[in-house]
Structures are given as structure tokens and as C-alpha cells.
Amino acid sequence: MEVIIEVRNLVKRFGHKQVLRKLDFTVQKGEFVALLGSNGAGKTTLLRILSSLSKPNYGEVQIGGYYLPGQAAQVRRKLGVVSHLPLLYGDLSAEENLKFYSALYGLVDIQKNMAEILNLVGLYKRRKDLVRTFSRGMQQRLAIGRAILHDPEVLLLDEPHTGLDQDAANMLDSLLQQIATRGRTIVMTSHDFPRVANLATRFDVLYKGKIHSSKLAKDLPQHGLLEYYQSIVEEIDGGGGKHNGE
């Protein structure tokens, strides 16, 4: 399969604190990868580097054949990025938000595309309503619509379920599954093991700044994700942090 994300020997420091420690990470086209790890493991830092919002101190990052940070403009055209903050304009309607971001992406003939996106995220009937009248879940769905407007090859999601109630989270899951079936590559961070277990095709354990293990969903027993994660963490801690999964 085609490799679309390749990270080698990635190091990121904040002052004297080293957050990413010679991290290696490879994603093939069409994979849905869930990055698992505790707070401070480096998940958000890794996603910020992949999305060109932060620069590494050392290492090589290649996305879709382009290198970061030197070819950031080319990389951004291949990316859609969603965090727990929707980054929308509350005093604009859903449609106006998408028009604004379409202009930033340099898209033309956007009306049909916007209608398709609004239908996909289940907001077509609310397209004329101001975003500030939307629930948190609706705003997050529109944020995903914004992120896929330009038909990116890769979607990066940083804890997208944060702050959502059960119904909104279920709707978001359904949307992510639809996007995945369209062949897009997805990398998502999450603390919610039961939820992510039904979404991702691969699970990578990020612990103390390195990816220590990677497991395909098909190779895990049903309801076995949490047990897998805990076993990896126990193995690392029990081995004095020497195990690297390579």
C-alpha cells in the first residue's frame, strides 16, 4: 500500500522538557489510526507537527510526498484538521462559514460542493442558521465539514469528542465512519477507548514521547483495546522504559 505519512526520528522539546523522543510513525493511505496515550504522552504535539502548526527540533516529516516544515503550503492542501475547538464564526451561518473557508482554499464553483458537505454532516436544513445557535455537537460536525471542503487526503483529529454528549458523539462517530469509507486517511487522538475501538483500523500506543506499539483492529479480540493498551504500558514501565516496540 501507499505510504502517505512518514515520520522518522522526530524530536520536540519545550525548553528543557523533551515531549517527543526520536518518534517513528508511518501511515498508509486509507488507514484510520487512533493514537492512544495519557495526558502528556505527546499526542497533541505530534498532531500539531503533522498539521504544520508546530516545528520539530529534529527529525523528518513527510506527508503526501512533501516535507515539513519546508513544504508546509503544499502539505496543508492535503490536510483537513479538526480539534476540540471548532474554529468557526458564530455570527455567520453554516453556509457562510463554508463559503468563507472555501475562499481561503481558493475553491471555485462551490455551491454544489457545499450542499454535499452540509448533507454529509447532517446540517443542510440548518444551513442558513447562525453557528452560535448550534449545539456543541452540531458545531463539531460543521468543523469536520470545514476540514473536508477541499477534499483533503488526510484528516487529523485531536480529541474531537471532547465536550460532546452521548447523542452528539454517536452522530460524530457515524460521520467519521462515512468519511473513512470514502478512502480518506484519518489520524485521531482519543482518551475514549470504547468509542475509538469501533472506529479505527489501527491503534498506536504513544507513551513518554514514543510510539511503543502498533496493532491492527482485526488482530485485537472484541473489547480487547483497553487490555492491550494497559499491557503495553505495564510492559514499558516494568522494563524500566527500555521497550520500544521496534
Kinemage of the C-alpha trace (Angstrom):
@kinemage 1
@onewidth
@group {chain A} dominant
@subgroup {mainchain}
@vectorlist {calphas} color= white
{ca met a 1} P 0.000 0.000 0.000
{ca glu a 2} L 0.983 3.620 -0.491
{ca val a 3} L 2.562 5.382 2.493
{ca ile a 4} L 1.006 8.825 2.956
{ca ile a 5} L 2.531 9.888 6.315
{ca glu a 6} L 6.117 9.081 7.249
{ca val a 7} L 7.822 10.383 10.370
{ca arg a 8} L 11.387 9.477 11.307
{ca asn a 9} L 13.404 10.256 14.475
{ca leu a 10} L 11.070 13.089 15.477
{ca val a 11} L 12.223 15.143 18.458
{ca lys a 12} L 10.292 18.017 20.025
{ca arg a 13} L 11.391 19.949 23.086
{ca phe a 14} L 9.751 22.741 25.020
{ca gly a 15} L 12.606 24.318 26.914
{ca his a 16} L 14.333 21.512 28.789
{ca lys a 17} L 11.313 19.214 28.514
{ca gln a 18} L 11.520 16.654 25.707
{ca val a 19} L 7.983 15.743 24.609
{ca leu a 20} L 8.739 13.581 21.551
{ca arg a 21} L 11.761 11.279 21.694
{ca lys a 22} L 13.030 10.061 18.288
{ca leu a 23} L 9.495 9.072 17.351
{ca asp a 24} L 8.803 6.981 14.243
{ca phe a 25} L 5.311 6.902 12.717
{ca thr a 26} L 4.077 5.599 9.351
{ca val a 27} L 0.518 5.653 7.997
{ca gln a 28} L -0.674 4.026 4.802
{ca lys a 29} L -3.287 5.560 2.541
{ca gly a 30} L -6.830 4.807 3.713
{ca glu a 31} L -5.899 3.823 7.269
{ca phe a 32} L -7.822 5.127 10.291
{ca val a 33} L -5.213 5.331 13.041
{ca ala a 34} L -6.096 6.047 16.671
{ca leu a 35} L -3.268 7.466 18.780
{ca leu a 36} L -3.705 6.302 22.369
{ca gly a 37} L -1.918 7.702 25.381
{ca ser a 38} L -2.268 9.542 28.657
{ca asn a 39} L -2.101 13.312 29.059
{ca gly a 40} L 1.436 14.456 28.365
{ca ala a 41} L 2.281 11.479 26.157
{ca gly a 42} L 2.815 13.773 23.160
{ca lys a 43} L -0.331 13.072 21.094
{ca thr a 44} L -1.386 16.684 20.543
{ca thr a 45} L 2.222 17.746 19.934
{ca leu a 46} L 2.565 15.112 17.212
{ca leu a 47} L -0.684 16.214 15.531
{ca arg a 48} L 0.370 19.864 15.688
{ca ile a 49} L 3.629 18.990 13.929
{ca leu a 50} L 1.805 16.922 11.289
{ca ser a 51} L -0.596 19.829 10.684
{ca ser a 52} L 2.374 22.259 10.306
{ca leu a 53} L 1.292 24.284 13.362
{ca ser a 54} L 4.490 23.417 15.229
{ca lys a 55} L 8.039 22.697 14.087
{ca pro a 56} L 10.124 19.780 15.355
{ca asn a 57} L 13.585 20.269 16.796
{ca tyr a 58} L 14.859 17.314 14.835
{ca gly a 59} L 13.610 14.598 12.503
{ca glu a 60} L 11.921 14.100 9.157
{ca val a 61} L 8.203 14.519 8.423
{ca gln a 62} L 6.754 13.684 5.006
{ca ile a 63} L 3.055 13.873 4.088
{ca gly a 64} L 1.803 13.010 0.618
{ca gly a 65} L 5.290 13.296 -0.819
{ca tyr a 66} L 6.018 16.730 0.689
{ca tyr a 67} L 8.306 17.550 3.607
{ca leu a 68} L 7.665 19.618 6.716
{ca pro a 69} L 8.378 22.311 7.578
{ca gly a 70} L 9.937 23.329 4.251
{ca gln a 71} L 6.912 22.472 2.063
{ca ala a 72} L 4.184 23.408 4.552
{ca ala a 73} L 1.989 25.150 1.956
{ca gln a 74} L 1.834 22.011 -0.204
{ca val a 75} L 1.185 19.814 2.846
{ca arg a 76} L -1.690 21.989 4.076
{ca arg a 77} L -3.538 21.455 0.800
{ca lys a 78} L -3.554 17.736 1.554
{ca leu a 79} L -4.787 18.131 5.148
{ca gly a 80} L -8.029 18.693 6.992
{ca val a 81} L -7.568 19.485 10.692
{ca val a 82} L -10.156 19.278 13.488
{ca ser a 83} L -9.524 19.861 17.189
{ca his a 84} L -11.871 20.068 20.163
{ca leu a 85} L -12.210 23.781 19.254
{ca pro a 86} L -14.453 24.092 16.154
{ca leu a 87} L -12.771 27.322 14.860
{ca leu a 88} L -15.984 28.668 13.334
{ca tyr a 89} L -17.508 32.150 13.191
{ca gly a 90} L -20.550 32.271 15.452
{ca asp a 91} L -22.149 35.305 13.772
{ca leu a 92} L -22.052 33.654 10.359
{ca ser a 93} L -24.417 30.937 9.184
{ca ala a 94} L -23.228 27.405 8.484
{ca glu a 95} L -23.298 28.174 4.769
{ca glu a 96} L -21.431 31.467 5.209
{ca asn a 97} L -18.723 29.740 7.244
{ca leu a 98} L -18.182 27.200 4.482
{ca lys a 99} L -18.150 29.966 1.845
{ca phe a 100} L -15.501 31.832 3.843
{ca tyr a 101} L -13.253 28.799 4.175
{ca ser a 102} L -13.847 27.862 0.531
{ca ala a 103} L -12.438 31.255 -0.445
{ca leu a 104} L -9.381 30.659 1.767
{ca tyr a 105} L -8.811 27.340 -0.007
{ca gly a 106} L -9.215 29.066 -3.378
{ca leu a 107} L -12.159 26.855 -4.350
{ca val a 108} L -14.496 27.799 -7.215
{ca asp a 109} L -17.996 26.620 -8.167
{ca ile a 110} L -18.559 25.808 -4.512
{ca gln a 111} L -22.373 25.729 -4.291
{ca lys a 112} L -22.783 22.041 -5.203
{ca asn a 113} L -19.817 21.055 -3.051
{ca met a 114} L -21.201 22.958 -0.048
{ca ala a 115} L -24.597 21.291 -0.406
{ca glu a 116} L -22.937 17.870 -0.469
{ca ile a 117} L -20.861 18.686 2.616
{ca leu a 118} L -23.851 20.064 4.539
{ca asn a 119} L -25.843 16.942 3.687
{ca leu a 120} L -22.956 14.713 4.728
{ca val a 121} L -22.660 16.377 8.150
{ca gly a 122} L -26.459 16.467 8.578
{ca leu a 123} L -26.795 20.250 8.657
{ca tyr a 124} L -28.350 21.110 5.303
{ca lys a 125} L -31.658 22.126 6.873
{ca arg a 126} L -29.797 24.434 9.277
{ca arg a 127} L -27.507 25.927 6.627
{ca lys a 128} L -28.971 29.455 6.992
{ca asp a 129} L -28.821 29.483 10.811
{ca leu a 130} L -26.103 31.291 12.747
{ca val a 131} L -23.458 28.956 14.130
{ca arg a 132} L -23.786 30.473 17.615
{ca thr a 133} L -27.280 28.933 17.779
{ca phe a 134} L -25.808 25.450 17.173
{ca ser a 135} L -25.183 22.866 19.856
{ca arg a 136} L -21.615 21.790 20.577
{ca gly a 137} L -22.151 18.609 18.562
{ca met a 138} L -23.521 20.497 15.559
{ca gln a 139} L -20.567 22.879 15.637
{ca gln a 140} L -18.156 19.942 15.693
{ca arg a 141} L -19.885 18.336 12.704
{ca leu a 142} L -19.670 21.623 10.818
{ca ala a 143} L -15.975 21.840 11.766
{ca ile a 144} L -15.445 18.483 10.066
{ca gly a 145} L -17.355 19.803 7.057
{ca arg a 146} L -14.985 22.775 7.003
{ca ala a 147} L -11.993 20.443 7.216
{ca ile a 148} L -13.038 18.303 4.231
{ca leu a 149} L -14.228 21.136 1.948
{ca his a 150} L -11.103 20.953 -0.206
{ca asp a 151} L -11.228 17.136 -0.383
{ca pro a 152} L -8.030 16.543 1.611
{ca glu a 153} L -6.208 13.236 1.501
{ca val a 154} L -5.581 13.241 5.251
{ca leu a 155} L -7.829 14.203 8.162
{ca leu a 156} L -6.186 14.940 11.535
{ca leu a 157} L -8.488 14.920 14.572
{ca asp a 158} L -7.367 15.917 18.057
{ca glu a 159} L -9.840 14.679 20.700
{ca pro a 160} L -12.878 15.587 18.538
{ca his a 161} L -15.358 14.087 21.051
{ca thr a 162} L -14.350 16.443 23.876
{ca gly a 163} L -17.397 18.098 25.437
{ca leu a 164} L -19.955 16.169 23.377
{ca asp a 165} L -22.941 14.429 24.942
{ca gln a 166} L -23.714 10.805 24.075
{ca asp a 167} L -26.048 11.552 21.145
{ca ala a 168} L -23.695 14.120 19.626
{ca ala a 169} L -20.724 11.770 19.996
{ca asn a 170} L -22.668 8.977 18.276
{ca met a 171} L -23.533 11.280 15.374
{ca leu a 172} L -19.884 12.300 15.099
{ca asp a 173} L -18.859 8.623 15.012
{ca ser a 174} L -21.300 7.957 12.193
{ca leu a 175} L -19.875 10.890 10.241
{ca leu a 176} L -16.285 9.719 10.744
{ca gln a 177} L -17.212 6.229 9.554
{ca gln a 178} L -18.764 7.696 6.403
{ca ile a 179} L -15.626 9.748 5.739
{ca ala a 180} L -13.404 6.710 6.285
{ca thr a 181} L -15.402 4.626 3.805
{ca arg a 182} L -14.644 7.275 1.175
{ca gly a 183} L -10.986 6.304 1.357
{ca arg a 184} L -9.626 9.230 3.325
{ca thr a 185} L -6.744 8.664 5.714
{ca ile a 186} L -7.584 9.591 9.310
{ca val a 187} L -5.333 10.055 12.331
{ca met a 188} L -7.179 10.727 15.580
{ca thr a 189} L -6.170 11.147 19.213
{ca ser a 190} L -8.607 9.948 21.853
{ca his a 191} L -8.998 9.040 25.520
{ca asp a 192} L -12.293 7.246 24.858
{ca phe a 193} L -11.297 3.607 24.351
{ca pro a 194} L -14.785 2.077 23.911
{ca arg a 195} L -15.685 4.696 21.307
{ca val a 196} L -12.473 4.633 19.316
{ca ala a 197} L -12.447 0.813 19.335
{ca asn a 198} L -15.358 0.865 16.883
{ca leu a 199} L -13.815 3.450 14.567
{ca ala a 200} L -10.114 2.897 13.919
{ca thr a 201} L -8.447 0.240 11.801
{ca arg a 202} L -5.193 0.584 13.760
{ca phe a 203} L -4.192 1.558 17.282
{ca asp a 204} L -0.813 3.072 18.166
{ca val a 205} L 0.262 3.470 21.798
{ca leu a 206} L 2.139 6.727 22.374
{ca tyr a 207} L 3.872 6.723 25.732
{ca lys a 208} L 6.503 9.094 27.082
{ca gly a 209} L 7.157 10.597 23.684
{ca lys a 210} L 7.498 7.452 21.578
{ca ile a 211} L 5.194 5.039 19.782
{ca his a 212} L 5.872 1.790 21.592
{ca ser a 213} L 3.383 -0.493 19.880
{ca ser a 214} L 1.004 -0.665 16.932
{ca lys a 215} L -1.857 -3.122 16.491
{ca leu a 216} L -4.408 -3.619 13.720
{ca ala a 217} L -8.020 -3.675 14.865
{ca lys a 218} L -8.556 -7.044 13.184
{ca asp a 219} L -5.821 -8.542 15.377
{ca leu a 220} L -7.465 -7.490 18.642
{ca pro a 221} L -10.125 -9.572 20.400
{ca gln a 222} L -13.524 -7.961 20.829
{ca his a 223} L -13.478 -5.452 23.710
{ca gly a 224} L -9.711 -6.020 23.955
{ca leu a 225} L -8.433 -2.485 23.279
{ca leu a 226} L -8.113 -1.296 26.878
{ca glu a 227} L -6.430 -4.538 27.902
{ca tyr a 228} L -3.981 -4.191 25.001
{ca tyr a 229} L -3.146 -0.606 25.996
{ca gln a 230} L -2.684 -1.471 29.658
{ca ser a 231} L -0.445 -4.440 28.818
{ca ile a 232} L 1.840 -2.220 26.714
{ca val a 233} L 2.105 0.421 29.447
{ca glu a 234} L 2.825 -2.224 32.080
{ca glu a 235} L 5.470 -3.795 29.850
{ca ile a 236} L 7.202 -0.438 29.308
{ca asp a 237} L 7.109 0.527 32.989
{ca gly a 238} L 8.128 -2.959 34.064
{ca gly a 239} L 11.083 -2.866 31.699
{ca gly a 240} L 12.276 0.461 33.022
{ca gly a 241} L 11.068 2.224 29.873
{ca lys a 242} L 13.517 0.330 27.653
{ca his a 243} L 10.979 -1.440 25.467
{ca asn a 244} L 10.471 0.410 22.182
{ca gly a 245} L 8.260 -1.933 20.168
{ca glu a 246} L 10.665 -1.977 17.219
